[in-house]
Amino acid sequence: MPSHALVVKLMIGAALFAPGPLAAQEARPAAAPAAGEWRPLFDGKSLAGWKESDFLGAGRVTVEKGVITIGSGVLTGINWADSALPFPTANYEIRIEAARLKGSDFFAGITFPVRDSFCTWINGGWGGEVVGLSSIDGADASMNETSFARKFELGRWYSLRLRVTPATISAWIDDELVIDVNISKKWIALREGDIDRSIPFGIATYATVAAVRKIEWRPVAAPGPAARQRSRGLRVAADGHGWS
């Protein structure tokens, strides 16, 4: 049986090497977001990471109480300040919450990268109701197969989600899939004009006041062979022939 003195020594030694309260509270590096987790691009307080887009005749942009207000101008908006994108050019999603506060033209023209080019998702353009992508094979959002009409209520928040893969662009408004276009054999480019000042990633309005309160992105898994084959089958059915 160990002596009393030996037991005391063992207890003191254990106490010396046991982690104390400070060790338990030691700062740890923040965990990296899990694959597929949403990653914020707006801190809710400032335009950190962003800049006002250099549009001629732009309105005022302010940040207050967690909301970016994009004022009314010919074109007014914000775009990512760094030439390096915060996300890849394919296999990603972006999600924005936006509202039209005043005006009758697009309140969320979202310019985003697609492969080696760019495209703009227009919400509420051409008099207030046109939704679509600008541009596909030279046709803008009012003229190509993604174009449709939708009424947007003043002051109502809309969740706008966009997914880009090498073969498709898909878009949701309030979780309703509204655009799903195969771009494998299509020419994607911006509409001619000042919207190129929104690159590499930006949000703009036209003669309209808008509010934005959430901007975030997440990676998505690259489509597997089965998904690519299904996509090709849909193209064949739609076109009546395969691709050469």
Secondary structure as UniProt FT lines:
FT   HELIX           4..17
FT   HELIX           21..24
FT   TURN            35..36
FT   STRAND          39..40
FT   TURN            48..49
FT   STRAND          50..52
FT   TURN            56..57
FT   STRAND          61..64
FT   TURN            65..66
FT   STRAND          67..70
FT   STRAND          76..80
FT   STRAND          92..103
FT   STRAND          108..114
FT   TURN            115..116
FT   STRAND          117..125
FT   TURN            126..129
FT   STRAND          130..134
FT   TURN            137..138
FT   TURN            141..143
FT   TURN            145..146
FT   STRAND          148..149
FT   TURN            154..155
FT   STRAND          158..164
FT   STRAND          168..173
FT   TURN            174..175
FT   STRAND          176..182
FT   TURN            184..185
FT   HELIX           194..198
FT   STRAND          202..205
FT   STRAND          208..219
FT   HELIX           225..239
//
